[in-house]
Amino acid sequence: MTKSYYNTPKMETKIVSRATVINRNFYQSLRKQGRTHTDVMNSIQPERYNQFLEDILPVVPECSYGKKKISLWGKLVKYFKGK
């Protein structure tokens, strides 16, 4: 007797709206042009900010909205300026 795999439960998928797709494309195109995450988010109208942020979070690289990474040279300069 073989086990049937056809009776698996269906997974519910979230339907992505057209506005969400447009927001994600807009964000990605600005990032490809060289704008930072902060620049893009500052260009959004305040009343649309929260919805835009919810739409783009799945496509935002985590490193882009955290603390800025400091290069080795930047760390050395910061170290010697502190003394």
N, CA, C and O atoms as CSV, one atom per row, in Angstrom:
chain,resi,resn,atom,element,x,y,z
A,1,MET,N,N,0.840,-1.178,0.000
A,1,MET,CA,C,0.000,0.000,0.000
A,1,MET,C,C,0.892,1.252,0.000
A,1,MET,O,O,1.786,1.379,0.837
A,2,THR,N,N,0.651,2.153,-0.921
A,2,THR,CA,C,1.455,3.364,-1.019
A,2,THR,C,C,0.695,4.542,-0.435
A,2,THR,O,O,-0.536,4.574,-0.425
A,3,LYS,N,N,1.446,5.486,0.042
A,3,LYS,CA,C,0.861,6.679,0.653
A,3,LYS,C,C,0.552,7.714,-0.428
A,3,LYS,O,O,1.386,7.981,-1.293
A,4,SER,N,N,-0.623,8.281,-0.378
A,4,SER,CA,C,-1.021,9.275,-1.368
A,4,SER,C,C,-0.649,10.673,-0.878
A,4,SER,O,O,-0.913,11.026,0.272
A,5,TYR,N,N,-0.039,11.458,-1.750
A,5,TYR,CA,C,0.354,12.819,-1.406
A,5,TYR,C,C,-0.605,13.853,-1.977
A,5,TYR,O,O,-0.356,15.053,-1.863
A,6,TYR,N,N,-1.677,13.416,-2.577
A,6,TYR,CA,C,-2.601,14.349,-3.215
A,6,TYR,C,C,-3.578,14.982,-2.238
A,6,TYR,O,O,-4.223,15.972,-2.583
A,7,ASN,N,N,-3.705,14.456,-1.056
A,7,ASN,CA,C,-4.664,14.982,-0.088
A,7,ASN,C,C,-4.013,15.927,0.907
A,7,ASN,O,O,-4.407,15.961,2.073
A,8,THR,N,N,-3.040,16.683,0.476
A,8,THR,CA,C,-2.392,17.643,1.368
A,8,THR,C,C,-3.258,18.889,1.479
A,8,THR,O,O,-3.949,19.248,0.526
A,9,PRO,N,N,-3.229,19.549,2.622
A,9,PRO,CA,C,-4.052,20.754,2.782
A,9,PRO,C,C,-3.545,21.887,1.896
A,9,PRO,O,O,-2.343,22.034,1.675
A,10,LYS,N,N,-4.460,22.662,1.407
A,10,LYS,CA,C,-4.090,23.793,0.554
A,10,LYS,C,C,-3.558,24.924,1.416
A,10,LYS,O,O,-4.097,25.222,2.482
A,11,MET,N,N,-2.502,25.541,0.940
A,11,MET,CA,C,-1.935,26.682,1.653
A,11,MET,C,C,-2.626,27.947,1.168
A,11,MET,O,O,-2.840,28.141,-0.029
A,12,GLU,N,N,-2.963,28.787,2.108
A,12,GLU,CA,C,-3.572,30.060,1.732
A,12,GLU,C,C,-2.469,31.026,1.339
A,12,GLU,O,O,-1.520,31.236,2.094
A,13,THR,N,N,-2.594,31.607,0.173
A,13,THR,CA,C,-1.622,32.586,-0.284
A,13,THR,C,C,-2.257,33.961,-0.262
A,13,THR,O,O,-3.442,34.131,-0.548
A,14,LYS,N,N,-1.447,34.923,0.079
A,14,LYS,CA,C,-1.924,36.298,0.122
A,14,LYS,C,C,-1.919,36.865,-1.292
A,14,LYS,O,O,-0.914,36.782,-1.997
A,15,ILE,N,N,-3.027,37.430,-1.696
A,15,ILE,CA,C,-3.133,38.026,-3.022
A,15,ILE,C,C,-2.454,39.392,-2.987
A,15,ILE,O,O,-2.770,40.237,-2.148
A,16,VAL,N,N,-1.531,39.590,-3.898
A,16,VAL,CA,C,-0.799,40.851,-3.970
A,16,VAL,C,C,-1.578,41.794,-4.875
A,16,VAL,O,O,-1.854,41.484,-6.034
A,17,SER,N,N,-1.928,42.952,-4.323
A,17,SER,CA,C,-2.715,43.916,-5.098
A,17,SER,C,C,-1.843,44.607,-6.144
A,17,SER,O,O,-0.615,44.571,-6.078
A,18,ARG,N,N,-2.502,45.227,-7.094
A,18,ARG,CA,C,-1.812,45.954,-8.158
A,18,ARG,C,C,-1.019,47.132,-7.585
A,18,ARG,O,O,0.081,47.433,-8.049
A,19,ALA,N,N,-1.587,47.796,-6.571
A,19,ALA,CA,C,-0.895,48.930,-5.946
A,19,ALA,C,C,0.398,48.476,-5.264
A,19,ALA,O,O,1.402,49.187,-5.299
A,20,THR,N,N,0.371,47.305,-4.652
A,20,THR,CA,C,1.560,46.770,-3.998
A,20,THR,C,C,2.648,46.476,-5.024
A,20,THR,O,O,3.821,46.765,-4.784
A,21,VAL,N,N,2.273,45.909,-6.152
A,21,VAL,CA,C,3.237,45.613,-7.216
A,21,VAL,C,C,3.847,46.911,-7.738
A,21,VAL,O,O,5.053,46.979,-7.973
A,22,ILE,N,N,3.031,47.931,-7.919
A,22,ILE,CA,C,3.525,49.228,-8.398
A,22,ILE,C,C,4.491,49.838,-7.389
A,22,ILE,O,O,5.541,50.354,-7.771
A,23,ASN,N,N,4.142,49.782,-6.094
A,23,ASN,CA,C,5.023,50.329,-5.057
A,23,ASN,C,C,6.361,49.598,-5.022
A,23,ASN,O,O,7.413,50.223,-4.881
A,24,ARG,N,N,6.316,48.272,-5.150
A,24,ARG,CA,C,7.558,47.495,-5.127
A,24,ARG,C,C,8.429,47.801,-6.335
A,24,ARG,O,O,9.646,47.926,-6.203
A,25,ASN,N,N,7.823,47.921,-7.505
A,25,ASN,CA,C,8.587,48.260,-8.708
A,25,ASN,C,C,9.196,49.652,-8.604
A,25,ASN,O,O,10.342,49.869,-8.999
A,26,PHE,N,N,8.421,50.594,-8.070
A,26,PHE,CA,C,8.896,51.965,-7.873
A,26,PHE,C,C,10.105,51.976,-6.937
A,26,PHE,O,O,11.116,52.616,-7.225
A,27,TYR,N,N,9.993,51.266,-5.824
A,27,TYR,CA,C,11.080,51.213,-4.850
A,27,TYR,C,C,12.331,50.594,-5.462
A,27,TYR,O,O,13.428,51.137,-5.329
A,28,GLN,N,N,12.165,49.456,-6.131
A,28,GLN,CA,C,13.312,48.767,-6.712
A,28,GLN,C,C,13.981,49.585,-7.810
A,28,GLN,O,O,15.206,49.564,-7.932
A,29,SER,N,N,13.199,50.302,-8.606
A,29,SER,CA,C,13.804,51.114,-9.667
A,29,SER,C,C,14.601,52.275,-9.086
A,29,SER,O,O,15.662,52.616,-9.608
A,30,LEU,N,N,14.100,52.891,-8.003
A,30,LEU,CA,C,14.856,53.971,-7.369
A,30,LEU,C,C,16.134,53.444,-6.724
A,30,LEU,O,O,17.167,54.112,-6.752
A,31,ARG,N,N,16.067,52.258,-6.147
A,31,ARG,CA,C,17.268,51.666,-5.544
A,31,ARG,C,C,18.306,51.342,-6.612
A,31,ARG,O,O,19.504,51.498,-6.378
A,32,LYS,N,N,17.854,50.889,-7.792
A,32,LYS,CA,C,18.784,50.579,-8.881
A,32,LYS,C,C,19.448,51.849,-9.406
A,32,LYS,O,O,20.563,51.799,-9.924
A,33,GLN,N,N,18.762,52.991,-9.271
A,33,GLN,CA,C,19.325,54.267,-9.709
A,33,GLN,C,C,20.365,54.793,-8.722
A,33,GLN,O,O,21.069,55.759,-9.017
A,34,GLY,N,N,20.464,54.160,-7.550
A,34,GLY,CA,C,21.482,54.551,-6.587
A,34,GLY,C,C,20.968,55.287,-5.382
A,34,GLY,O,O,21.766,55.738,-4.560
A,35,ARG,N,N,19.674,55.428,-5.242
A,35,ARG,CA,C,19.136,56.107,-4.069
A,35,ARG,C,C,19.156,55.168,-2.868
A,35,ARG,O,O,18.994,53.957,-3.015
A,36,THR,N,N,19.352,55.730,-1.690
A,36,THR,CA,C,19.360,54.916,-0.477
A,36,THR,C,C,17.928,54.683,-0.009
A,36,THR,O,O,16.993,55.332,-0.478
A,37,HIS,N,N,17.774,53.757,0.913
A,37,HIS,CA,C,16.452,53.458,1.467
A,37,HIS,C,C,15.860,54.714,2.111
A,37,HIS,O,O,14.675,55.001,1.943
A,38,THR,N,N,16.672,55.446,2.833
A,38,THR,CA,C,16.202,56.662,3.509
A,38,THR,C,C,15.754,57.711,2.504
A,38,THR,O,O,14.739,58.374,2.720
A,39,ASP,N,N,16.492,57.875,1.407
A,39,ASP,CA,C,16.104,58.837,0.370
A,39,ASP,C,C,14.741,58.491,-0.226
A,39,ASP,O,O,13.896,59.364,-0.423
A,40,VAL,N,N,14.541,57.208,-0.509
A,40,VAL,CA,C,13.277,56.774,-1.099
A,40,VAL,C,C,12.130,57.004,-0.120
A,40,VAL,O,O,11.072,57.504,-0.502
A,41,MET,N,N,12.344,56.640,1.136
A,41,MET,CA,C,11.272,56.779,2.123
A,41,MET,C,C,10.959,58.247,2.403
A,41,MET,O,O,9.813,58.579,2.707
A,42,ASN,N,N,11.949,59.129,2.308
A,42,ASN,CA,C,11.702,60.556,2.514
A,42,ASN,C,C,10.952,61.176,1.336
A,42,ASN,O,O,10.349,62.238,1.489
A,43,SER,N,N,10.974,60.538,0.169
A,43,SER,CA,C,10.287,61.087,-0.995
A,43,SER,C,C,8.806,60.697,-1.044
A,43,SER,O,O,8.067,61.197,-1.893
A,44,ILE,N,N,8.370,59.823,-0.155
A,44,ILE,CA,C,6.982,59.365,-0.130
A,44,ILE,C,C,6.126,60.372,0.631
A,44,ILE,O,O,6.558,60.935,1.637
A,45,GLN,N,N,4.912,60.590,0.139
A,45,GLN,CA,C,3.981,61.495,0.815
A,45,GLN,C,C,3.647,60.950,2.202
A,45,GLN,O,O,3.470,59.742,2.356
A,46,PRO,N,N,3.557,61.816,3.215
A,46,PRO,CA,C,3.320,61.349,4.582
A,46,PRO,C,C,2.050,60.509,4.745
A,46,PRO,O,O,2.050,59.552,5.520
A,47,GLU,N,N,0.976,60.842,4.037
A,47,GLU,CA,C,-0.265,60.083,4.193
A,47,GLU,C,C,-0.196,58.705,3.551
A,47,GLU,O,O,-1.024,57.844,3.847
A,48,ARG,N,N,0.784,58.483,2.673
A,48,ARG,CA,C,0.939,57.178,2.017
A,48,ARG,C,C,2.113,56.370,2.570
A,48,ARG,O,O,2.355,55.243,2.137
A,49,TYR,N,N,2.838,56.945,3.523
A,49,TYR,CA,C,4.069,56.353,4.034
A,49,TYR,C,C,3.854,54.955,4.626
A,49,TYR,O,O,4.568,54.021,4.263
A,50,ASN,N,N,2.887,54.800,5.525
A,50,ASN,CA,C,2.691,53.517,6.205
A,50,ASN,C,C,2.318,52.405,5.234
A,50,ASN,O,O,2.851,51.300,5.329
A,51,GLN,N,N,1.412,52.683,4.305
A,51,GLN,CA,C,1.025,51.663,3.333
A,51,GLN,C,C,2.191,51.307,2.424
A,51,GLN,O,O,2.395,50.135,2.106
A,52,PHE,N,N,2.951,52.301,2.006
A,52,PHE,CA,C,4.109,52.057,1.154
A,52,PHE,C,C,5.129,51.174,1.869
A,52,PHE,O,O,5.686,50.251,1.274
A,53,LEU,N,N,5.368,51.462,3.144
A,53,LEU,CA,C,6.319,50.685,3.925
A,53,LEU,C,C,5.867,49.229,4.055
A,53,LEU,O,O,6.682,48.315,3.928
A,54,GLU,N,N,4.575,49.008,4.308
A,54,GLU,CA,C,4.056,47.638,4.394
A,54,GLU,C,C,4.204,46.910,3.071
A,54,GLU,O,O,4.484,45.712,3.050
A,55,ASP,N,N,4.017,47.623,1.963
A,55,ASP,CA,C,4.104,47.010,0.642
A,55,ASP,C,C,5.526,46.586,0.292
A,55,ASP,O,O,5.728,45.529,-0.306
A,56,ILE,N,N,6.510,47.401,0.660
A,56,ILE,CA,C,7.869,47.136,0.190
A,56,ILE,C,C,8.714,46.305,1.136
A,56,ILE,O,O,9.771,45.823,0.729
A,57,LEU,N,N,8.299,46.117,2.373
A,57,LEU,CA,C,9.153,45.396,3.320
A,57,LEU,C,C,9.589,44.012,2.846
A,57,LEU,O,O,10.720,43.621,3.132
A,58,PRO,N,N,8.751,43.245,2.134
A,58,PRO,CA,C,9.244,41.948,1.661
A,58,PRO,C,C,10.390,42.035,0.645
A,58,PRO,O,O,11.117,41.056,0.474
A,59,VAL,N,N,10.573,43.159,-0.024
A,59,VAL,CA,C,11.633,43.270,-1.034
A,59,VAL,C,C,12.806,44.127,-0.577
A,59,VAL,O,O,13.768,44.296,-1.326
A,60,VAL,N,N,12.747,44.673,0.636
A,60,VAL,CA,C,13.813,45.524,1.139
A,60,VAL,C,C,14.905,44.648,1.755
A,60,VAL,O,O,14.615,43.828,2.626
A,61,PRO,N,N,16.152,44.809,1.318
A,61,PRO,CA,C,17.230,44.079,1.985
A,61,PRO,C,C,17.359,44.566,3.427
A,61,PRO,O,O,17.317,45.769,3.686
A,62,GLU,N,N,17.514,43.644,4.351
A,62,GLU,CA,C,17.523,44.001,5.770
A,62,GLU,C,C,18.642,44.960,6.126
A,62,GLU,O,O,18.481,45.797,7.014
A,63,CYS,N,N,19.770,44.850,5.447
A,63,CYS,CA,C,20.909,45.704,5.780
A,63,CYS,C,C,20.670,47.157,5.391
A,63,CYS,O,O,21.391,48.037,5.862
A,64,SER,N,N,19.680,47.437,4.544
A,64,SER,CA,C,19.518,48.802,4.051
A,64,SER,C,C,18.756,49.712,4.991
A,64,SER,O,O,18.841,50.933,4.855
A,65,TYR,N,N,18.013,49.160,5.942
A,65,TYR,CA,C,17.287,50.051,6.832
A,65,TYR,C,C,17.767,49.942,8.265
A,65,TYR,O,O,17.127,50.477,9.171
A,66,GLY,N,N,18.860,49.274,8.486
A,66,GLY,CA,C,19.449,49.193,9.812
A,66,GLY,C,C,20.502,50.269,9.981
A,66,GLY,O,O,20.456,51.308,9.323
A,67,LYS,N,N,21.442,50.016,10.859
A,67,LYS,CA,C,22.536,50.960,11.048
A,67,LYS,C,C,23.441,50.943,9.833
A,67,LYS,O,O,23.567,49.923,9.155
A,68,LYS,N,N,24.063,52.061,9.564
A,68,LYS,CA,C,25.004,52.143,8.460
A,68,LYS,C,C,26.244,51.338,8.801
A,68,LYS,O,O,26.742,51.397,9.925
A,69,LYS,N,N,26.743,50.585,7.828
A,69,LYS,CA,C,27.981,49.845,8.038
A,69,LYS,C,C,29.146,50.796,7.822
A,69,LYS,O,O,29.173,51.558,6.856
A,70,ILE,N,N,30.107,50.741,8.735
A,70,ILE,CA,C,31.270,51.610,8.650
A,70,ILE,C,C,32.429,50.791,8.110
A,70,ILE,O,O,32.694,49.683,8.577
A,71,SER,N,N,33.106,51.338,7.137
A,71,SER,CA,C,34.257,50.651,6.547
A,71,SER,C,C,35.422,50.659,7.531
A,71,SER,O,O,35.396,51.368,8.537
A,72,LEU,N,N,36.435,49.869,7.229
A,72,LEU,CA,C,37.622,49.816,8.079
A,72,LEU,C,C,38.278,51.193,8.145
A,72,LEU,O,O,38.727,51.625,9.207
A,73,TRP,N,N,38.331,51.876,7.007
A,73,TRP,CA,C,38.917,53.216,6.972
A,73,TRP,C,C,38.114,54.173,7.868
A,73,TRP,O,O,38.687,54.969,8.611
A,74,GLY,N,N,36.789,54.080,7.783
A,74,GLY,CA,C,35.937,54.917,8.622
A,74,GLY,C,C,36.143,54.642,10.098
A,74,GLY,O,O,36.122,55.566,10.912
A,75,LYS,N,N,36.345,53.374,10.456
A,75,LYS,CA,C,36.600,53.021,11.856
A,75,LYS,C,C,37.919,53.599,12.339
A,75,LYS,O,O,38.016,54.090,13.464
A,76,LEU,N,N,38.954,53.538,11.467
A,76,LEU,CA,C,40.253,54.100,11.844
A,76,LEU,C,C,40.174,55.606,12.048
A,76,LEU,O,O,40.715,56.135,13.020
A,77,VAL,N,N,39.502,56.295,11.138
A,77,VAL,CA,C,39.353,57.752,11.251
A,77,VAL,C,C,38.601,58.099,12.528
A,77,VAL,O,O,38.991,59.012,13.256
A,78,LYS,N,N,37.533,57.376,12.795
A,78,LYS,CA,C,36.751,57.622,14.008
A,78,LYS,C,C,37.592,57.367,15.261
A,78,LYS,O,O,37.479,58.104,16.240
A,79,TYR,N,N,38.429,56.339,15.236
A,79,TYR,CA,C,39.270,55.989,16.376
A,79,TYR,C,C,40.276,57.104,16.670
A,79,TYR,O,O,40.456,57.503,17.820
A,80,PHE,N,N,40.941,57.609,15.596
A,80,PHE,CA,C,41.961,58.629,15.810
A,80,PHE,C,C,41.384,60.006,16.087
A,80,PHE,O,O,42.046,60.827,16.721
A,81,LYS,N,N,40.175,60.280,15.632
A,81,LYS,CA,C,39.530,61.556,15.943
A,81,LYS,C,C,39.127,61.608,17.409
A,81,LYS,O,O,39.072,62.679,18.013
A,82,GLY,N,N,38.844,60.433,17.976
A,82,GLY,CA,C,38.420,60.372,19.368
A,82,GLY,C,C,39.542,60.622,20.349
A,82,GLY,O,O,39.281,60.946,21.508
A,83,LYS,N,N,40.793,60.480,19.915
A,83,LYS,CA,C,41.935,60.661,20.846
A,83,LYS,C,C,42.447,62.063,20.845
A,83,LYS,O,O,43.394,62.374,21.566
